[in-house]
Amino acid sequence: MDINPGKWRTTRRNHLLIILVLFLVQQYLHVSPSSVEATSNVYIVYMGVKMHEDPTTIKKSHHEMLSTLLGSKEAAKSSILYSYKHGFSGFAARLTQSQAEDIAGFPGVVQVIPNHIHRLHTTRSWDFLGLRHGSQAKILTESNMGQGVIIGMIDSGVWPESESFKDEGMGPIPSRWKGICQHGVRFNSTNCNRKLIGARWFSKGVFHELGKSINITEYLEFLSPRDGIGHGTHTASTAAGNFVKKANYRGLATGLARGGAPLARLAIYKACWALINGACGDADILKAFDKAIHDGVDIISLSVGNDIPLFSYVDQRDSIAIASFHAIAKGITVVSSAGNDGPFSQTVSNTAPWLITVAATTIDRAFPTAIILGNNQTFLGQSIDTGKHKLGFTGLTFSERIALDQKDDLAKDCQPGSLNATLAAGKIILCFSKSDNKDMIFAAREVAEAGGVGLIYAQFPTSQLDSCDSIPCIKVNYEVGTQILTYIRKARSPTAKLKFPKTVTGKWASPHVAYFSSRGPSSMSPAVLKPDVAAPGVNILAAYPSVDDGTNNGFALQSGTSMACPHVTGIAALIKSAHPTWSHAAIRSALVTSASQTGTDGMDIIDEGPTRKAVDPFDIGGGHVNPKKAINPGLVYNTSMEDYIQFLCSMGYSNPSIGRLTKTRTNCTRDSHFQWNLNLPSITIPNLKKTVTVMRTVTNVGHINSVYKAVVQAPPGIKMAVEPQILSFNLTTPILSFKVRFFSTQTVYGDYKFGSLTWTNGKHFVRSPIAIRRNQI
């Protein structure tokens, strides 16, 4: 979770909490007599591909099924929460466990699953990616900045008053649009315009699932598409926000804010709520997908994910994989976040091969903040706190010196209740993080509660910054922290002055892969490389709900793969606008094969993890997105729905289980090698015994008469042979296939080794990352 709800005033909080209480009471009062005899929960009755095109007929069949189960139409009407009738068939309803077991045996029911809760994965970045406003960037002119594309954002809603969602320069709403601007608390049709063309909200799943245990006084929400926590506003404006001059966060990061596709349209689907750090229910996510498919979006962006262990792709408990499969079948590209469980291996989520999964990186903007010691030594840290600074030199001490209990070491990293308030009062406190799961925000709270006036927080090097609000906080690395501690130990009365942070761009080598960004390989399907690509996701400036005191200027700096995902969404919209007929697979291929592996210093991109190593494909997939090259990739790897079905077969899933997902007759070939023969723009072989041959097919989308030559970078200990080594395209031959044979020269088993295969005609370099593990299994 990478979102920080803003500060809000009591009057608005009380008003909304009353509404929320009434809503929850209403939810519990409207329970059918048949369900009060036992505890009811929300279950999703999934029925696969819809059997009828008429939504009314589908909805009627759902009610008839529930009526048969519950004994009356009234009981069915009270039980049902959602009817899914556009992208797929099914419904969500309140059922007891025994009722859920009974309906699972009804004809046409694929699976009945309980409603689970998912979590959110929570400017300069576009300039950093090469999309500088006012430049002659080819991608901006060819794509007309995303005009004509509709992006559906499944998130926590939107703050419609933000300048990022104004519709200046926007033409008429596309006639194909079928969506609505749904009314609710502080939201009506006037909040939509030619930029923000639709907004819906879905709450029944999450509120029924969590309502009984929620301490609602802790939360602020709007029963409408309005965003109460800022996450959805931030992601939507990152993907397709309009131009906003002099955008900044408390005077920092000032510049022209915009989304990647500033002329694309936005449709908001609020399925995530300010509960337990951002909660999104399966039932609500499925309904959001269902409506987005019906409304006519071109791209769906989803910064939400599952925890490890992952469910299989035919298990309806993975609502994102299932719903996105149906969206892809309708020609919709789906972009998702990789997760924030890094830097550990095998933590990546959203691993289905039809998803575009995005890791997070840093950009070349920093916020250096000077620390001046009493001996006139100056050290630099990083901070985004611009207020409540105490001018002049102030007493400085090490947290361990002012421990409440000298017998333990809790004070070293300023854990709750560890500091002596008498000794901390009025001082700047130096704390050392003892592990990667400690947080500067919690340390700041302890320092502030103990009466401290500032925090210097020493930890492993990482670029992510958070505002402490209550006191100024400056993050330093262990080296700087140790030098400051040395001064404290030598000085009789140590003092320090904390300066205000500055905004500096272009001076730090970047990008680096964010420490928190989840890493591959996929724990569910290791033969599918995940993440696909990486994009900016650290300290990203974008629109945010305006706080009553006006301190955030309607913008905020946020970090997470949640912020990286909409960057790729925006680029996908540009590609879709320039190439309206391209498939989701072609768009993904363009992103992956054109991505970069080097930073602004010309060196390999670095991992912010413990080792500071050069990145590999499990950190960034194909690489760091390069929108200027992605618009014209030369060749693309296309993938059909039948390919995905055969991939599911190769995973060992049965014909009936796959057929229930697709509602088609499935004939599995049982080719286990199809897992690595799926026509992806990458090659991953997790269990190479001795030798294997992989097939791929490419489509020429560049100059009609083109000749490409294979350039091989074999993984260490692996020999590669490409056949043919030359691909010649012309008017009658736009599609060609090739084979890659891998042969292991290793005599011992080991971990993954990495390489690449690049097809080039001198102008385009179509690079596929390769990951291979020699294994005896």
C-alpha positions in Angstrom: 0.0 0.0 0.0 1.6 3.3 -1.0 -1.0 5.9 -0.3 -1.2 8.4 2.6 -4.7 9.8 3.3 -4.6 13.6 3.6 -5.6 15.6 6.6 -9.2 16.7 6.7 -11.3 19.0 8.8 -13.8 17.8 11.5 -17.0 19.3 10.0 -16.6 17.5 6.7 -15.5 14.3 8.5 -18.6 14.2 10.8 -21.0 14.9 7.9 -19.6 12.0 5.9 -19.4 9.6 8.8 -23.1 10.1 9.5 -23.8 9.2 5.9 -21.5 6.2 6.1 -23.3 5.0 9.3 -26.7 5.3 7.6 -25.3 3.4 4.6 -24.0 0.5 6.7 -27.2 0.3 8.8 -29.2 0.2 5.6 -27.0 -2.6 4.3 -27.7 -4.7 7.4 -31.4 -4.0 7.7 -32.0 -5.2 4.1 -31.2 -8.8 4.7 -33.7 -11.5 3.6 -35.4 -13.7 6.2 -33.7 -16.8 4.6 -30.2 -15.4 5.4 -30.7 -14.3 9.1 -30.7 -17.9 10.4 -27.0 -18.2 9.6 -24.2 -15.8 9.0 -24.3 -14.5 5.4 -21.3 -13.4 3.5 -20.7 -12.1 0.0 -20.1 -14.8 -2.6 -19.4 -14.4 -6.3 -21.3 -16.9 -8.5 -19.1 -17.0 -11.6 -20.7 -18.3 -14.8 -18.0 -17.7 -17.4 -18.6 -16.2 -20.8 -22.1 -14.8 -21.2 -24.6 -17.0 -23.1 -26.8 -14.1 -24.2 -26.1 -10.6 -25.6 -29.1 -9.0 -24.0 -28.1 -7.8 -20.6 -31.8 -7.8 -19.4 -32.1 -11.5 -20.2 -28.8 -12.3 -18.4 -29.9 -10.4 -15.3 -33.3 -12.1 -15.3 -31.6 -15.5 -15.4 -29.5 -14.5 -12.4 -32.5 -13.5 -10.4 -34.4 -16.7 -11.4 -31.5 -18.8 -10.2 -31.4 -17.0 -6.9 -35.2 -17.2 -6.5 -34.9 -21.0 -7.0 -32.3 -21.2 -4.3 -33.8 -18.8 -1.8 -37.5 -19.6 -2.4 -38.9 -16.2 -3.5 -38.2 -13.3 -5.8 -38.2 -11.0 -2.8 -35.4 -12.9 -1.1 -33.4 -13.0 -4.3 -33.8 -9.2 -4.8 -32.6 -8.6 -1.3 -29.7 -11.0 -1.6 -28.2 -9.9 -4.9 -25.6 -7.2 -4.9 -24.3 -7.1 -8.5 -25.3 -8.8 -11.8 -22.3 -9.2 -14.2 -23.8 -9.1 -17.7 -21.4 -7.3 -20.1 -18.0 -8.8 -20.2 -19.0 -12.1 -18.6 -21.9 -13.7 -16.7 -22.3 -14.1 -13.0 -23.5 -12.3 -9.9 -22.5 -11.3 -6.3 -25.0 -12.1 -3.6 -25.3 -12.4 0.2 -25.4 -16.1 1.0 -24.8 -18.5 3.8 -22.2 -21.1 3.4 -24.7 -23.8 2.9 -26.5 -21.7 0.2 -23.2 -21.1 -1.5 -22.5 -24.8 -1.6 -26.0 -25.6 -3.0 -25.8 -23.0 -5.8 -22.4 -24.3 -6.8 -24.2 -27.4 -8.2 -26.7 -25.4 -10.3 -26.4 -25.8 -14.2 -24.2 -23.1 -15.7 -22.3 -22.2 -12.5 -18.5 -22.4 -13.0 -17.4 -21.6 -9.4 -18.7 -20.0 -6.3 -16.1 -18.1 -4.4 -16.1 -15.8 -1.3 -15.5 -12.1 -1.8 -11.9 -11.3 -0.9 -10.3 -7.9 -0.2 -7.4 -6.6 -2.3 -5.0 -3.8 -1.5 -3.9 -0.8 -3.5 -0.3 -0.7 -4.7 0.5 3.0 -3.6 5.6 16.7 -13.7 9.0 15.7 -14.1 8.5 12.0 -14.8 7.2 12.6 -18.4 10.1 15.0 -19.2 12.4 12.3 -17.9 10.8 9.8 -20.2 11.4 12.1 -23.2 7.9 13.5 -23.6 8.7 17.1 -23.1 5.8 19.5 -23.7 6.5 21.8 -26.6 9.1 19.5 -28.1 8.8 17.9 -31.5 8.6 14.4 -30.0 7.3 12.1 -32.8 5.2 10.2 -30.4 3.2 13.3 -29.3 2.5 14.3 -32.9 1.7 10.9 -34.2 -0.6 10.1 -31.3 -2.1 13.5 -31.0 -1.5 13.1 -27.2 -3.9 10.3 -26.9 -6.9 11.9 -28.6 -9.8 9.5 -29.2 -8.7 6.9 -26.5 -10.8 6.2 -23.5 -8.9 5.1 -20.3 -10.8 3.3 -17.6 -9.3 3.7 -14.1 -10.3 1.1 -11.5 -9.1 2.8 -8.3 -10.4 4.9 -5.3 -12.3 7.5 -7.4 -11.5 11.0 -8.5 -11.4 14.6 -7.2 -13.2 16.2 -10.1 -12.3 19.8 -9.2 -8.6 19.2 -9.8 -7.3 21.3 -12.7 -5.8 18.1 -14.2 -9.4 17.1 -15.2 -10.4 20.3 -16.9 -11.6 19.8 -20.5 -10.0 22.7 -22.2 -8.8 21.7 -25.7 -11.0 18.6 -25.7 -13.3 17.9 -28.5 -16.8 16.2 -28.3 -17.1 13.0 -26.3 -16.8 9.9 -28.7 -20.2 8.8 -29.8 -19.4 5.2 -28.9 -19.2 6.0 -25.3 -22.0 4.3 -23.2 -21.0 5.3 -19.7 -22.7 7.5 -17.1 -21.8 10.0 -14.5 -23.2 8.3 -11.4 -24.6 10.5 -8.6 -23.6 10.2 -5.0 -22.3 12.3 -2.1 -20.8 15.5 -3.4 -20.9 14.2 -6.9 -23.3 14.6 -9.8 -23.4 14.9 -13.6 -21.9 18.4 -13.5 -18.7 16.9 -12.2 -18.1 15.2 -15.5 -17.0 16.9 -18.7 -15.3 16.2 -22.0 -12.1 15.0 -20.1 -13.8 13.2 -17.3 -16.5 11.6 -19.3 -17.8 9.0 -16.9 -17.7 7.9 -13.2 -19.2 5.0 -11.3 -18.8 3.6 -7.8 -19.1 0.1 -6.4 -19.1 -0.5 -2.6 -21.4 -3.4 -1.8 -18.7 -6.0 -1.8 -16.1 -4.3 0.4 -18.6 -2.7 2.9 -20.5 -6.0 3.5 -17.2 -7.8 3.9 -15.7 -5.4 6.4 -18.6 -3.4 7.7 -19.1 -5.3 11.0 -15.5 -4.8 12.1 -14.8 -1.3 10.9 -14.2 1.5 13.3 -15.7 4.0 10.9 -14.6 7.0 13.0 -11.1 6.4 11.6 -12.1 6.8 8.0 -13.3 9.5 5.7 -15.1 8.4 2.5 -17.6 9.6 0.0 -20.4 7.3 -1.1 -19.9 8.4 -4.7 -17.1 8.4 -7.3 -15.4 11.2 -5.2 -12.0 10.2 -4.0 -11.5 10.3 -0.2 -7.9 9.1 -0.1 -6.2 10.6 -3.2 -4.9 7.4 -4.7 -7.3 7.3 -7.7 -7.0 11.0 -8.3 -3.2 10.7 -8.4 -3.2 7.7 -10.8 -5.8 9.1 -13.2 -4.0 12.4 -13.5 -0.7 10.6 -14.1 -2.2 8.6 -17.0 -4.2 11.3 -18.7 -4.3 14.6 -16.7 -4.6 17.8 -18.7 -1.9 20.5 -18.6 -1.5 22.4 -15.3 1.0 25.2 -15.0 3.1 25.8 -11.9 2.0 22.6 -10.2 3.9 21.9 -7.0 3.8 20.2 -3.7 4.3 22.8 -1.0 6.7 24.7 -3.2 8.6 21.6 -4.3 8.8 20.0 -7.8 7.3 23.0 -9.4 6.6 22.7 -13.1 4.1 21.9 -15.8 2.0 18.9 -14.7 0.3 16.6 -17.2 -0.6 13.0 -17.9 1.1 10.8 -20.4 -1.9 11.1 -22.8 -3.3 14.6 -21.9 -6.0 14.5 -24.6 -7.2 11.0 -23.8 -10.6 10.7 -22.0 -10.9 9.3 -18.5 -13.6 7.1 -17.1 -13.5 6.5 -13.3 -14.6 3.2 -11.7 -14.3 3.5 -7.9 -13.9 0.0 -6.4 -11.3 0.8 -3.7 -12.1 2.5 -0.4 -10.3 4.2 2.6 -10.6 1.1 4.8 -7.7 -0.9 6.2 -5.2 1.1 4.1 -7.1 0.9 0.9 -9.6 -2.0 0.4 -10.9 -3.3 -2.9 -13.4 -6.2 -2.9 -13.5 -8.9 -5.5 -17.2 -8.3 -6.1 -16.6 -4.6 -6.7 -13.6 -5.1 -8.9 -15.5 -7.6 -11.1 -18.4 -5.2 -11.4 -16.0 -2.3 -12.3 -14.5 -4.5 -15.1 -18.0 -5.5 -16.3 -19.2 -1.9 -16.5 -15.9 -0.7 -18.1 -16.3 -3.3 -20.8 -19.9 -2.2 -21.4 -19.1 1.5 -21.4 -16.5 1.2 -24.2 -13.1 1.9 -22.7 -10.0 1.1 -24.7 -7.6 0.6 -21.8 -8.1 -0.4 -18.2 -5.6 0.7 -15.6 -5.5 -1.1 -12.3 -3.1 -0.4 -9.4 -4.3 -3.3 -7.3 -3.0 -6.8 -6.7 -3.1 -10.0 -4.8 -0.7 -11.2 -2.1 1.4 -14.3 -2.2 0.5 -17.2 -2.6 -1.2 -16.5 -5.9 -4.3 -18.3 -7.2 -4.3 -20.1 -10.5 -5.5 -18.3 -13.6 -8.6 -20.4 -13.9 -9.4 -20.0 -10.3 -12.1 -17.3 -9.9 -10.5 -16.2 -6.7 -8.1 -14.3 -8.8 -10.7 -11.8 -9.9 -8.2 -9.6 -11.7 -6.9 -12.4 -13.9 -10.4 -13.6 -14.7 -11.9 -10.2 -15.4 -8.9 -9.0 -17.4 -9.1 -12.2 -19.6 -12.6 -11.2 -20.6 -11.5 -7.6 -21.1 -8.7 -8.7 -23.4 -11.1 -10.9 -25.3 -13.1 -7.7 -26.1 -10.0 -5.9 -27.4 -9.2 -3.9 -24.2 -5.6 -3.5 -23.1 -5.2 -4.0 -19.3 -2.2 -2.5 -17.4 -1.5 -3.4 -13.8 1.0 -2.8 -11.0 3.6 -5.4 -10.0 3.2 -4.9 -6.3 5.2 -3.3 -3.4 6.7 -6.4 -1.8 10.3 -5.9 -3.0 13.1 -6.2 -3.1 12.4 -9.9 -2.5 12.4 -12.5 -5.3 9.1 -14.1 -6.5 6.9 -11.4 -5.0 5.5 -10.0 -8.2 1.7 -10.1 -8.5 -0.7 -9.7 -11.5 1.3 -12.4 -13.4 -1.3 -13.5 -16.0 0.4 -13.4 -19.4 -2.4 -11.2 -20.9 -1.7 -8.4 -18.4 1.0 -5.7 -18.8 2.6 -5.7 -15.4 4.7 -2.7 -14.3 7.6 -2.3 -11.9 8.7 1.0 -10.3 11.8 3.1 -10.8 13.2 6.5 -9.7 13.5 9.6 -11.9 16.3 12.2 -12.0 14.7 14.6 -9.5 15.8 14.8 -5.9 15.1 17.0 -2.9 18.5 17.6 -1.3 18.3 19.1 2.2 21.2 20.5 4.1 22.1 19.6 7.7 24.5 22.1 9.3 26.2 20.9 12.4 27.5 23.1 15.2 31.1 22.6 14.0 30.0 24.1 10.6 30.1 20.7 8.9 27.4 20.3 6.3 25.8 17.1 5.2 23.1 16.4 2.6 20.0 14.3 3.1 16.6 14.1 1.4 13.3 15.6 2.5 9.9 16.9 1.3 9.0 18.6 4.6 8.8 22.4 4.0 7.0 23.6 7.1 7.4 23.8 10.9 11.2 24.3 10.8 12.7 25.9 13.9 15.1 28.5 12.6 18.6 28.7 14.0 20.8 26.1 15.7 19.0 23.6 17.9 20.1 21.0 20.3 21.0 17.6 18.7 21.1 14.2 20.3 21.2 10.5 19.5 18.0 8.6 20.3 19.9 5.9 22.2 21.1 8.6 24.7 17.5 9.5 25.6 16.1 6.1 25.8 13.2 5.7 28.3 14.7 2.3 29.2 18.5 2.0 28.9 18.2 -1.8 29.1 16.7 -2.3 25.6 17.6 -0.9 22.2 14.2 0.2 21.0 15.2 3.8 21.1 17.9 3.3 18.5 15.3 3.4 15.7 12.8 5.5 17.7 10.2 2.8 18.2 6.9 3.9 19.9 7.2 4.6 23.6 11.0 4.3 23.5 12.1 8.0 24.1 12.4 10.0 27.3 10.2 13.1 26.8 12.1 15.2 29.2 15.4 14.6 27.4 13.9 14.8 23.9 12.0 18.0 24.3 13.1 20.8 22.0 15.8 18.7 20.3 16.6 17.3 16.9 16.8 13.5 17.3 19.1 11.2 15.2 17.6 7.7 14.8 19.1 4.7 13.0 16.8 2.2 11.2 17.7 -1.3 12.3 15.9 -3.2 9.5 14.2 -2.6 6.2 10.7 -2.9 7.8 11.1 0.2 9.9 9.5 3.4 8.8 10.6 7.0 9.2 7.0 8.2 9.6 6.5 6.1 12.8 9.9 7.3 14.1 8.8 10.9 13.5 5.6 10.3 15.4 7.6 9.0 18.4 10.0 12.0 18.2 7.1 14.5 18.0 5.2 12.9 20.9 8.3 13.0 23.0 8.6 16.7 22.3 11.4 16.6 19.6 11.4 19.3 17.0 13.2 17.5 14.1 14.3 14.0 13.0 17.4 12.9 11.1 16.7 9.3 10.0 19.6 7.1 8.9 18.8 4.1 6.8 19.8 2.1 3.8 19.9 4.1 0.6 16.5 4.5 -1.0 14.9 7.3 -3.0 11.3 7.1 -1.6 10.4 10.1 0.5 7.4 10.7 2.8 6.2 13.8 4.5 6.3 13.6 8.3 4.0 16.7 8.6 4.3 17.1 12.4 8.1 17.8 12.4 10.7 18.2 9.7 12.3 14.9 8.8 15.5 14.4 6.8 16.5 11.0 5.5 20.3 10.2 5.3 22.2 7.0 4.5 24.1 5.1 7.2 27.4 6.8 6.2 26.1 10.3 6.8 24.3 9.2 9.9 27.5 7.7 11.3 29.4 10.9 10.7 26.7 13.0 12.4 26.8 10.5 15.3 30.5 10.9 15.6 30.0 14.7 16.0 27.4 14.1 18.7 29.7 11.9 20.6 32.6 14.4 20.5 30.7 17.6 21.1 30.0 18.9 24.6 26.7 20.4 23.5 25.9 19.3 19.9 23.6 21.4 17.8 22.3 21.4 14.3 20.3 23.5 11.8 17.9 21.8 9.4 17.5 23.7 6.1 14.6 23.7 3.8 14.7 21.1 0.9 15.4 22.2 -2.7 14.3 20.7 -6.0 17.2 19.5 -8.2 16.8 17.7 -11.5 19.3 16.0 -13.9 22.1 15.7 -11.3 21.6 12.1 -10.1 22.1 9.0 -12.3 18.8 7.4 -12.9 16.6 5.4 -13.1 17.1 3.0 -10.3 14.7 0.2 -9.6 12.7 1.2 -6.4 13.5 -0.8 -3.3 9.8 -1.6 -2.7 9.0 -2.8 -6.3 8.1 -6.5 -6.4 10.5 -8.7 -8.2 10.1 -11.8 -10.4 10.1 -14.6 -11.3 6.4 -15.3 -11.3 5.6 -17.8 -8.5 2.5 -19.0 -10.5 3.9 -19.2 -14.1 7.7 -18.9 -14.0 7.8 -19.4 -17.8 6.1 -16.0 -18.2 8.5 -13.1 -17.6 7.1 -10.7 -15.0 7.2 -7.7 -14.6 6.9 -6.8 -18.3 8.5 -3.3 -18.0 9.4 -0.6 -15.5 8.3 3.0 -15.3 8.7 6.0 -12.9 7.0 5.3 -9.5 9.0 7.2 -6.9 8.1 10.7 -5.6 5.7 11.3 -8.5 3.9 14.6 -8.5 0.3 14.4 -9.6 -3.2 15.7 -8.7 -4.5 15.1 -5.2 -7.6 16.1 -3.2 -7.3 19.6 -1.9 -6.8 19.8 1.8 -8.9 22.5 3.6 -5.8 24.4 4.7 -4.5 24.5 1.1 -1.0 23.2 2.1 -0.8 20.6 -0.7 -1.8 23.0 -3.6 -4.0 20.2 -5.0 -0.9 18.0 -5.8 1.1 15.4 -3.9 4.2 13.4 -4.2 3.5 9.6 -4.0 5.5 6.5 -4.5 4.6 2.9 -5.4 4.1 0.6 -8.4 0.6 2.2 -8.2 2.3 5.3 -9.6 4.4 3.4 -12.2 1.3 1.6 -13.6 -0.5 4.8 -14.9 2.7 5.9 -16.6 2.6 2.8 -18.8 -1.2 3.3 -19.2 -0.6 6.8 -20.6 2.0 5.5 -23.0 -0.3 2.6 -24.1 -2.9 5.3 -24.8 -0.5 7.1 -27.0 0.3 3.9 -28.9 -3.4 3.0 -29.2 -4.1 6.5 -30.6 -1.4 6.3 -33.2 -2.2 2.6 -34.1 -5.9 2.1 -33.4 -6.0 -1.4 -34.8 -3.2 -2.8 -32.7 -4.0 -5.6 -30.3 -3.1 -5.5 -26.6 -0.3 -7.9 -27.4 1.2 -5.6 -30.0 1.1 -2.7 -27.6 2.8 -4.8 -24.9 5.4 -6.0 -27.4 6.2 -2.4 -28.4 6.7 -1.5 -24.8 8.9 -4.4 -23.9 11.1 -4.7 -27.0 11.9 -0.9 -27.1 12.6 -0.5 -23.4 16.0 0.7 -22.1 18.5 -1.1 -19.8 20.9 1.9 -19.3 20.6 4.9 -17.1 21.3 8.6 -17.7 25.0 8.0 -16.9 25.3 5.4 -19.7 25.7 2.6 -17.2 23.5 -0.3 -16.4 20.4 0.5 -14.4 21.0 -0.2 -10.7 18.7 -2.0 -8.3 18.0 -0.1 -5.0 17.9 -3.4 -3.2 20.5 -4.5 -0.6 23.2 -5.3 -3.1 22.9 -2.3 -5.4 23.5 -4.7 -8.3 22.9 -4.1 -12.0 19.2 -5.0 -12.7 18.1 -8.1 -14.5 14.8 -9.0 -16.2 13.1 -10.0 -12.9 13.6 -6.4 -11.7 12.5 -4.5 -14.8 11.2 -7.0 -17.4 12.2 -5.7 -20.9 13.6 -2.6 -19.3 12.7 1.0 -18.5 9.9 2.2 -20.8 10.9 4.4 -23.8 7.8 5.9 -25.3 9.6 7.6 -28.2 10.8 4.2 -29.4 7.6 2.3 -28.5 5.5 4.3 -30.9 7.5 2.8 -33.8 8.9 -0.6 -32.7 9.5 -2.1 -36.1 8.4 -5.6 -35.2 5.8 -6.9 -32.7 5.0 -10.2 -31.1 1.2 -10.8 -31.4 -0.7 -13.2 -29.2 -4.2 -14.5 -29.8 -6.9 -15.7 -27.3 -6.4 -19.2 -28.6 -2.7 -18.9 -27.7 -3.7 -18.0 -24.1 -6.0 -21.0 -24.0 -3.3 -23.4 -25.1 -1.0 -21.7 -22.5 -3.5 -22.6 -19.8 -3.6 -26.1 -21.2 0.2 -26.3 -20.9 -0.1 -25.3 -17.2 -1.9 -28.6 -16.6 -5.4 -27.1 -16.2 -8.2 -29.5 -17.4 -10.4 -29.0 -20.5 -13.5 -28.5 -18.4 -11.9 -25.9 -16.1 -10.6 -23.9 -19.1 -13.9 -24.4 -21.0 -15.8 -23.0 -18.0 -13.7 -19.9 -18.2 -14.0 -19.4 -22.0 -17.4 -21.1 -22.5 -15.9 -22.7 -25.6 -15.0 -26.3 -26.4 -11.4 -26.6 -25.5 -9.1 -29.2 -27.0 -5.8 -29.1 -25.1 -2.8 -30.3 -27.1 -1.0 -31.1 -23.8 2.2 -29.6 -25.0 4.0 -28.7 -21.9 6.6 -26.8 -24.0 3.8 -24.3 -25.0 4.5 -22.4 -21.8 7.7 -21.1 -23.3 6.4 -21.1 -26.8 3.6 -18.6 -26.0 4.4 -15.8 -28.4 5.6 -13.3 -25.8 8.2 -10.6 -26.5 10.5 -12.4 -23.9 11.8 -15.9 -23.4 11.9 -17.6 -20.0 12.9 -21.2 -19.5 12.8 -22.1 -15.8 13.8 -25.7 -16.1 16.3 -26.3 -18.9 17.6 -29.9 -18.7 20.0 -29.9 -21.6 18.5 -28.5 -24.8 15.3 -26.9 -25.9 14.0 -25.1 -28.9 11.6 -22.2 -28.7 9.3 -20.8 -31.4 8.4 -17.1 -32.0 6.5 -15.2 -34.6 7.0 -11.5 -35.4 4.9 -9.1 -37.4 6.4 -6.3 -39.4 4.8 -2.9 -38.5 7.5 -0.7 -40.0 8.7 -0.2 -43.5 7.1 -2.8 -45.8 10.4 -4.0 -47.3 12.6 -4.6 -44.3 15.4 -7.0 -43.5 16.3 -7.8 -39.9 19.3 -9.6 -38.5 19.5 -11.5 -35.2 22.0 -10.3 -32.6 22.5 -12.8 -29.8 23.7 -12.2 -26.2 23.6 -15.7 -24.7 23.2 -16.2 -21.0 26.4 -17.4 -19.3 26.8 -21.1 -19.6 24.2 -21.3 -22.4 24.7 -21.6 -26.2 22.1 -20.0 -28.5 21.4 -20.7 -32.2 18.7 -18.7 -34.1 17.2 -20.1 -37.3 16.9 -18.3 -39.6 19.3 -15.5 -38.7 17.8 -13.2 -41.3 14.2 -12.2 -41.6 13.1 -10.5 -44.9 9.7 -8.8 -44.9 7.8 -7.6 -47.9 4.2 -6.8 -49.0 3.3 -10.4 -49.2 5.3 -11.6 -46.2 4.5 -9.3 -43.2 4.7 -12.2 -40.7 7.6 -14.5 -40.2 8.5 -17.2 -37.6 11.9 -18.3 -36.2 13.4 -20.8 -33.8 15.8 -20.3 -31.0 17.7 -23.4 -29.7 19.2 -23.2 -26.2 21.9 -25.7 -25.2 23.4 -25.8 -21.7 27.1 -26.1 -21.3 26.9 -26.1 -17.5 27.7 -29.2 -15.5 26.1 -28.0 -12.3 22.6 -26.7 -11.5 22.2 -23.1 -10.6 20.1 -20.0 -10.6 18.8 -18.0 -13.5 21.1 -16.6 -16.1 20.2 -13.7 -18.3 20.7 -12.7 -21.9 18.8 -11.2 -24.9 17.9 -11.7 -28.5 17.7 -8.5 -30.7 16.4 -8.2 -34.2 17.7 -5.1 -36.0 17.5 -3.5 -39.4 19.9 -0.8 -38.4 17.1 1.6 -37.4 15.0 -0.5 -35.0 16.4 -2.7 -32.2 13.7 -5.2 -31.2 15.1 -6.7 -28.0 13.7 -9.7 -26.2 15.0 -10.4 -22.6 16.0 -14.0 -21.9 16.0 -15.8 -18.5 17.1 -19.4 -18.2 17.7 -21.7 -15.3 19.6 -25.0 -15.6 17.6 -27.5 -13.6 17.5 -31.3 -13.1 13.7 -31.4 -12.6 
